[in-house]
């Protein structure tokens, strides 16, 4: 079995693909597209040796807020 990704440009092509699926010639699998941000986030998390706690995140956010409002 071979898997390919197809970008459908014309709605008529989608109908043809559905007809092929009805004839059991092809199988249509819907996939969820990950956003670029999600992929970047996973990449950054993979590089981190340890998890960041909620308290550490909160402290960093408060530092940034404080520095912004002092200006």
PDB file as gemmi writes it, atoms N, CA and C in Angstrom:
CRYST1    1.000    1.000    1.000  90.00  90.00  90.00 P 1                      
ATOM      1  N   UNK A   1       0.854  -1.179   0.000  1.00  0.00           N  
ATOM      2  CA  UNK A   1       0.000   0.000   0.000  1.00  0.00           C  
ATOM      3  C   UNK A   1       0.895   1.235   0.000  1.00  0.00           C  
ATOM      4  N   UNK A   2       0.495   2.226  -0.726  1.00  0.00           N  
ATOM      5  CA  UNK A   2       1.235   3.485  -0.838  1.00  0.00           C  
ATOM      6  C   UNK A   2       0.353   4.615  -0.330  1.00  0.00           C  
ATOM      7  N   UNK A   3       0.945   5.541   0.407  1.00  0.00           N  
ATOM      8  CA  UNK A   3       0.208   6.683   0.939  1.00  0.00           C  
ATOM      9  C   UNK A   3       0.709   7.952   0.273  1.00  0.00           C  
ATOM     10  N   UNK A   4      -0.233   8.783  -0.184  1.00  0.00           N  
ATOM     11  CA  UNK A   4       0.120  10.076  -0.773  1.00  0.00           C  
ATOM     12  C   UNK A   4      -0.813  11.143  -0.206  1.00  0.00           C  
ATOM     13  N   UNK A   5      -0.350  12.374  -0.245  1.00  0.00           N  
ATOM     14  CA  UNK A   5      -1.177  13.501   0.182  1.00  0.00           C  
ATOM     15  C   UNK A   5      -1.576  14.282  -1.057  1.00  0.00           C  
ATOM     16  N   UNK A   6      -2.845  14.648  -1.121  1.00  0.00           N  
ATOM     17  CA  UNK A   6      -3.378  15.353  -2.283  1.00  0.00           C  
ATOM     18  C   UNK A   6      -4.043  16.638  -1.828  1.00  0.00           C  
ATOM     19  N   UNK A   7      -3.737  17.741  -2.502  1.00  0.00           N  
ATOM     20  CA  UNK A   7      -4.437  19.005  -2.277  1.00  0.00           C  
ATOM     21  C   UNK A   7      -5.522  19.116  -3.333  1.00  0.00           C  
ATOM     22  N   UNK A   8      -6.765  19.201  -2.878  1.00  0.00           N  
ATOM     23  CA  UNK A   8      -7.901  19.253  -3.805  1.00  0.00           C  
ATOM     24  C   UNK A   8      -8.158  20.696  -4.200  1.00  0.00           C  
ATOM     25  N   UNK A   9      -8.079  20.965  -5.488  1.00  0.00           N  
ATOM     26  CA  UNK A   9      -8.279  22.313  -6.002  1.00  0.00           C  
ATOM     27  C   UNK A   9      -9.699  22.532  -6.518  1.00  0.00           C  
ATOM     28  N   UNK A  10     -10.346  21.474  -6.925  1.00  0.00           N  
ATOM     29  CA  UNK A  10     -11.682  21.569  -7.502  1.00  0.00           C  
ATOM     30  C   UNK A  10     -12.603  20.613  -6.735  1.00  0.00           C  
ATOM     31  N   UNK A  11     -13.765  21.094  -6.281  1.00  0.00           N  
ATOM     32  CA  UNK A  11     -14.691  20.229  -5.533  1.00  0.00           C  
ATOM     33  C   UNK A  11     -15.123  18.976  -6.296  1.00  0.00           C  
ATOM     34  N   UNK A  12     -15.087  19.023  -7.611  1.00  0.00           N  
ATOM     35  CA  UNK A  12     -15.454  17.847  -8.398  1.00  0.00           C  
ATOM     36  C   UNK A  12     -14.467  16.712  -8.168  1.00  0.00           C  
ATOM     37  N   UNK A  13     -13.219  17.049  -7.908  1.00  0.00           N  
ATOM     38  CA  UNK A  13     -12.201  16.027  -7.651  1.00  0.00           C  
ATOM     39  C   UNK A  13     -12.507  15.290  -6.353  1.00  0.00           C  
ATOM     40  N   UNK A  14     -13.039  16.002  -5.383  1.00  0.00           N  
ATOM     41  CA  UNK A  14     -13.393  15.379  -4.108  1.00  0.00           C  
ATOM     42  C   UNK A  14     -14.498  14.346  -4.319  1.00  0.00           C  
ATOM     43  N   UNK A  15     -15.441  14.686  -5.159  1.00  0.00           N  
ATOM     44  CA  UNK A  15     -16.527  13.753  -5.468  1.00  0.00           C  
ATOM     45  C   UNK A  15     -15.976  12.502  -6.152  1.00  0.00           C  
ATOM     46  N   UNK A  16     -15.026  12.680  -7.065  1.00  0.00           N  
ATOM     47  CA  UNK A  16     -14.415  11.538  -7.741  1.00  0.00           C  
ATOM     48  C   UNK A  16     -13.678  10.637  -6.741  1.00  0.00           C  
ATOM     49  N   UNK A  17     -12.983  11.264  -5.811  1.00  0.00           N  
ATOM     50  CA  UNK A  17     -12.270  10.489  -4.797  1.00  0.00           C  
ATOM     51  C   UNK A  17     -13.242   9.704  -3.916  1.00  0.00           C  
ATOM     52  N   UNK A  18     -14.359  10.319  -3.571  1.00  0.00           N  
ATOM     53  CA  UNK A  18     -15.370   9.620  -2.773  1.00  0.00           C  
ATOM     54  C   UNK A  18     -15.939   8.431  -3.544  1.00  0.00           C  
ATOM     55  N   UNK A  19     -16.138   8.612  -4.853  1.00  0.00           N  
ATOM     56  CA  UNK A  19     -16.631   7.508  -5.683  1.00  0.00           C  
ATOM     57  C   UNK A  19     -15.621   6.358  -5.704  1.00  0.00           C  
ATOM     58  N   UNK A  20     -14.341   6.677  -5.791  1.00  0.00           N  
ATOM     59  CA  UNK A  20     -13.315   5.637  -5.766  1.00  0.00           C  
ATOM     60  C   UNK A  20     -13.302   4.912  -4.414  1.00  0.00           C  
ATOM     61  N   UNK A  21     -13.539   5.655  -3.354  1.00  0.00           N  
ATOM     62  CA  UNK A  21     -13.592   5.049  -2.029  1.00  0.00           C  
ATOM     63  C   UNK A  21     -14.811   4.133  -1.905  1.00  0.00           C  
ATOM     64  N   UNK A  22     -15.929   4.541  -2.483  1.00  0.00           N  
ATOM     65  CA  UNK A  22     -17.134   3.710  -2.455  1.00  0.00           C  
ATOM     66  C   UNK A  22     -16.928   2.390  -3.202  1.00  0.00           C  
ATOM     67  N   UNK A  23     -16.066   2.417  -4.216  1.00  0.00           N  
ATOM     68  CA  UNK A  23     -15.762   1.202  -4.986  1.00  0.00           C  
ATOM     69  C   UNK A  23     -14.652   0.371  -4.318  1.00  0.00           C  
ATOM     70  N   UNK A  24     -14.226   0.801  -3.135  1.00  0.00           N  
ATOM     71  CA  UNK A  24     -13.149   0.142  -2.392  1.00  0.00           C  
ATOM     72  C   UNK A  24     -11.838   0.095  -3.177  1.00  0.00           C  
ATOM     73  N   UNK A  25     -11.618   1.111  -3.982  1.00  0.00           N  
ATOM     74  CA  UNK A  25     -10.356   1.209  -4.714  1.00  0.00           C  
ATOM     75  C   UNK A  25      -9.324   2.027  -3.937  1.00  0.00           C  
ATOM     76  N   UNK A  26      -9.812   2.953  -3.124  1.00  0.00           N  
ATOM     77  CA  UNK A  26      -8.938   3.762  -2.281  1.00  0.00           C  
ATOM     78  C   UNK A  26      -9.580   3.895  -0.908  1.00  0.00           C  
ATOM     79  N   UNK A  27      -8.782   4.317   0.059  1.00  0.00           N  
ATOM     80  CA  UNK A  27      -9.282   4.584   1.399  1.00  0.00           C  
ATOM     81  C   UNK A  27      -8.920   6.027   1.730  1.00  0.00           C  
ATOM     82  N   UNK A  28      -9.879   6.774   2.219  1.00  0.00           N  
ATOM     83  CA  UNK A  28      -9.662   8.180   2.549  1.00  0.00           C  
ATOM     84  C   UNK A  28      -9.500   8.309   4.056  1.00  0.00           C  
ATOM     85  N   UNK A  29      -8.358   8.847   4.471  1.00  0.00           N  
ATOM     86  CA  UNK A  29      -8.084   9.105   5.885  1.00  0.00           C  
ATOM     87  C   UNK A  29      -7.945  10.604   6.077  1.00  0.00           C  
ATOM     88  N   UNK A  30      -8.691  11.135   7.003  1.00  0.00           N  
ATOM     89  CA  UNK A  30      -8.572  12.552   7.299  1.00  0.00           C  
ATOM     90  C   UNK A  30      -7.491  12.727   8.351  1.00  0.00           C  
ATOM     91  N   UNK A  31      -6.642  13.714   8.145  1.00  0.00           N  
ATOM     92  CA  UNK A  31      -5.581  13.988   9.109  1.00  0.00           C  
ATOM     93  C   UNK A  31      -5.755  15.392   9.642  1.00  0.00           C  
ATOM     94  N   UNK A  32      -5.351  15.557  10.889  1.00  0.00           N  
ATOM     95  CA  UNK A  32      -5.393  16.881  11.488  1.00  0.00           C  
ATOM     96  C   UNK A  32      -4.067  17.560  11.224  1.00  0.00           C  
ATOM     97  N   UNK A  33      -4.127  18.765  10.702  1.00  0.00           N  
ATOM     98  CA  UNK A  33      -2.911  19.523  10.443  1.00  0.00           C  
ATOM     99  C   UNK A  33      -2.453  20.208  11.713  1.00  0.00           C  
ATOM    100  N   UNK A  34      -1.217  19.979  12.083  1.00  0.00           N  
ATOM    101  CA  UNK A  34      -0.662  20.667  13.240  1.00  0.00           C  
ATOM    102  C   UNK A  34      -0.221  22.051  12.807  1.00  0.00           C  
ATOM    103  N   UNK A  35      -0.476  22.982  13.654  1.00  0.00           N  
ATOM    104  CA  UNK A  35      -0.056  24.332  13.336  1.00  0.00           C  
ATOM    105  C   UNK A  35       1.453  24.436  13.466  1.00  0.00           C  
ATOM    106  N   UNK A  36       2.021  25.450  12.837  1.00  0.00           N  
ATOM    107  CA  UNK A  36       3.455  25.683  12.927  1.00  0.00           C  
ATOM    108  C   UNK A  36       3.862  25.936  14.372  1.00  0.00           C  
ATOM    109  N   UNK A  37       3.000  26.632  15.109  1.00  0.00           N  
ATOM    110  CA  UNK A  37       3.301  26.919  16.507  1.00  0.00           C  
ATOM    111  C   UNK A  37       3.388  25.636  17.320  1.00  0.00           C  
ATOM    112  N   UNK A  38       2.473  24.725  17.085  1.00  0.00           N  
ATOM    113  CA  UNK A  38       2.465  23.460  17.803  1.00  0.00           C  
ATOM    114  C   UNK A  38       3.740  22.672  17.531  1.00  0.00           C  
ATOM    115  N   UNK A  39       4.164  22.649  16.282  1.00  0.00           N  
ATOM    116  CA  UNK A  39       5.394  21.942  15.931  1.00  0.00           C  
ATOM    117  C   UNK A  39       6.606  22.588  16.593  1.00  0.00           C  
ATOM    118  N   UNK A  40       6.641  23.916  16.602  1.00  0.00           N  
ATOM    119  CA  UNK A  40       7.737  24.630  17.252  1.00  0.00           C  
ATOM    120  C   UNK A  40       7.751  24.346  18.744  1.00  0.00           C  
ATOM    121  N   UNK A  41       6.595  24.352  19.357  1.00  0.00           N  
ATOM    122  CA  UNK A  41       6.483  24.089  20.789  1.00  0.00           C  
ATOM    123  C   UNK A  41       6.993  22.687  21.127  1.00  0.00           C  
ATOM    124  N   UNK A  42       6.631  21.717  20.351  1.00  0.00           N  
ATOM    125  CA  UNK A  42       7.104  20.351  20.593  1.00  0.00           C  
ATOM    126  C   UNK A  42       8.614  20.258  20.424  1.00  0.00           C  
ATOM    127  N   UNK A  43       9.148  20.968  19.436  1.00  0.00           N  
ATOM    128  CA  UNK A  43      10.587  20.969  19.203  1.00  0.00           C  
ATOM    129  C   UNK A  43      11.326  21.584  20.384  1.00  0.00           C  
ATOM    130  N   UNK A  44      10.812  22.695  20.905  1.00  0.00           N  
ATOM    131  CA  UNK A  44      11.448  23.348  22.042  1.00  0.00           C  
ATOM    132  C   UNK A  44      11.350  22.506  23.305  1.00  0.00           C  
ATOM    133  N   UNK A  45      10.222  21.869  23.501  1.00  0.00           N  
ATOM    134  CA  UNK A  45      10.040  21.020  24.676  1.00  0.00           C  
ATOM    135  C   UNK A  45      10.966  19.807  24.632  1.00  0.00           C  
ATOM    136  N   UNK A  46      11.226  19.309  23.449  1.00  0.00           N  
ATOM    137  CA  UNK A  46      12.102  18.142  23.315  1.00  0.00           C  
ATOM    138  C   UNK A  46      13.538  18.483  23.701  1.00  0.00           C  
ATOM    139  N   UNK A  47      13.942  19.736  23.511  1.00  0.00           N  
ATOM    140  CA  UNK A  47      15.303  20.151  23.824  1.00  0.00           C  
ATOM    141  C   UNK A  47      15.499  20.434  25.309  1.00  0.00           C  
ATOM    142  N   UNK A  48      14.421  20.676  26.023  1.00  0.00           N  
ATOM    143  CA  UNK A  48      14.511  21.025  27.436  1.00  0.00           C  
ATOM    144  C   UNK A  48      14.762  19.768  28.275  1.00  0.00           C  
ATOM    145  N   UNK A  49      15.790  19.793  29.134  1.00  0.00           N  
ATOM    146  CA  UNK A  49      16.082  18.609  29.939  1.00  0.00           C  
ATOM    147  C   UNK A  49      15.074  18.376  31.071  1.00  0.00           C  
ATOM    148  N   UNK A  50      14.411  19.442  31.523  1.00  0.00           N  
ATOM    149  CA  UNK A  50      13.440  19.289  32.602  1.00  0.00           C  
ATOM    150  C   UNK A  50      12.230  20.186  32.347  1.00  0.00           C  
ATOM    151  N   UNK A  51      11.133  19.831  32.966  1.00  0.00           N  
ATOM    152  CA  UNK A  51       9.908  20.601  32.779  1.00  0.00           C  
ATOM    153  C   UNK A  51       9.940  21.895  33.583  1.00  0.00           C  
ATOM    154  N   UNK A  52       9.269  22.892  33.056  1.00  0.00           N  
ATOM    155  CA  UNK A  52       9.150  24.162  33.757  1.00  0.00           C  
ATOM    156  C   UNK A  52       7.879  24.099  34.592  1.00  0.00           C  
ATOM    157  N   UNK A  53       7.988  24.478  35.846  1.00  0.00           N  
ATOM    158  CA  UNK A  53       6.811  24.425  36.714  1.00  0.00           C  
ATOM    159  C   UNK A  53       5.927  25.649  36.479  1.00  0.00           C  
ATOM    160  N   UNK A  54       4.707  25.551  36.917  1.00  0.00           N  
ATOM    161  CA  UNK A  54       3.761  26.653  36.791  1.00  0.00           C  
ATOM    162  C   UNK A  54       4.244  27.869  37.572  1.00  0.00           C  
ATOM    163  N   UNK A  55       4.865  27.639  38.718  1.00  0.00           N  
ATOM    164  CA  UNK A  55       5.394  28.750  39.522  1.00  0.00           C  
ATOM    165  C   UNK A  55       6.506  29.494  38.780  1.00  0.00           C  
ATOM    166  N   UNK A  56       7.374  28.755  38.082  1.00  0.00           N  
ATOM    167  CA  UNK A  56       8.445  29.394  37.314  1.00  0.00           C  
ATOM    168  C   UNK A  56       7.881  30.239  36.172  1.00  0.00           C  
ATOM    169  N   UNK A  57       6.855  29.730  35.528  1.00  0.00           N  
ATOM    170  CA  UNK A  57       6.216  30.480  34.442  1.00  0.00           C  
ATOM    171  C   UNK A  57       5.572  31.740  34.999  1.00  0.00           C  
ATOM    172  N   UNK A  58       4.869  31.614  36.099  1.00  0.00           N  
ATOM    173  CA  UNK A  58       4.205  32.758  36.724  1.00  0.00           C  
ATOM    174  C   UNK A  58       5.218  33.818  37.136  1.00  0.00           C  
ATOM    175  N   UNK A  59       6.331  33.397  37.723  1.00  0.00           N  
ATOM    176  CA  UNK A  59       7.378  34.349  38.124  1.00  0.00           C  
ATOM    177  C   UNK A  59       7.928  35.109  36.929  1.00  0.00           C  
ATOM    178  N   UNK A  60       8.164  34.398  35.836  1.00  0.00           N  
ATOM    179  CA  UNK A  60       8.711  35.039  34.631  1.00  0.00           C  
ATOM    180  C   UNK A  60       7.717  36.035  34.043  1.00  0.00           C  
ATOM    181  N   UNK A  61       6.450  35.661  34.007  1.00  0.00           N  
ATOM    182  CA  UNK A  61       5.411  36.560  33.490  1.00  0.00           C  
ATOM    183  C   UNK A  61       5.335  37.824  34.352  1.00  0.00           C  
ATOM    184  N   UNK A  62       5.387  37.658  35.657  1.00  0.00           N  
ATOM    185  CA  UNK A  62       5.329  38.822  36.560  1.00  0.00           C  
ATOM    186  C   UNK A  62       6.545  39.736  36.369  1.00  0.00           C  
ATOM    187  N   UNK A  63       7.712  39.164  36.148  1.00  0.00           N  
ATOM    188  CA  UNK A  63       8.911  39.969  35.898  1.00  0.00           C  
ATOM    189  C   UNK A  63       8.754  40.811  34.630  1.00  0.00           C  
ATOM    190  N   UNK A  64       8.240  40.189  33.588  1.00  0.00           N  
ATOM    191  CA  UNK A  64       8.050  40.905  32.319  1.00  0.00           C  
ATOM    192  C   UNK A  64       7.004  41.998  32.487  1.00  0.00           C  
ATOM    193  N   UNK A  65       5.919  41.699  33.153  1.00  0.00           N  
ATOM    194  CA  UNK A  65       4.880  42.707  33.376  1.00  0.00           C  
ATOM    195  C   UNK A  65       5.424  43.886  34.179  1.00  0.00           C  
ATOM    196  N   UNK A  66       6.183  43.600  35.225  1.00  0.00           N  
ATOM    197  CA  UNK A  66       6.749  44.642  36.054  1.00  0.00           C  
ATOM    198  C   UNK A  66       7.680  45.540  35.258  1.00  0.00           C  
ATOM    199  N   UNK A  67       8.527  44.916  34.434  1.00  0.00           N  
ATOM    200  CA  UNK A  67       9.465  45.708  33.635  1.00  0.00           C  
ATOM    201  C   UNK A  67       8.741  46.576  32.595  1.00  0.00           C  
ATOM    202  N   UNK A  68       7.637  46.092  32.048  1.00  0.00           N  
ATOM    203  CA  UNK A  68       6.885  46.864  31.062  1.00  0.00           C  
ATOM    204  C   UNK A  68       6.199  48.080  31.705  1.00  0.00           C  
ATOM    205  N   UNK A  69       5.631  47.868  32.885  1.00  0.00           N  
ATOM    206  CA  UNK A  69       4.884  48.943  33.526  1.00  0.00           C  
ATOM    207  C   UNK A  69       5.778  49.976  34.179  1.00  0.00           C  
ATOM    208  N   UNK A  70       7.051  49.645  34.399  1.00  0.00           N  
ATOM    209  CA  UNK A  70       7.986  50.627  34.985  1.00  0.00           C  
ATOM    210  C   UNK A  70       8.398  51.685  33.977  1.00  0.00           C  
ATOM    211  N   UNK A  71       8.274  51.391  32.707  1.00  0.00           N  
ATOM    212  CA  UNK A  71       8.715  52.319  31.659  1.00  0.00           C  
ATOM    213  C   UNK A  71       7.830  53.515  31.545  1.00  0.00           C  
TER     214      UNK A  71                                                      
END                                                                             
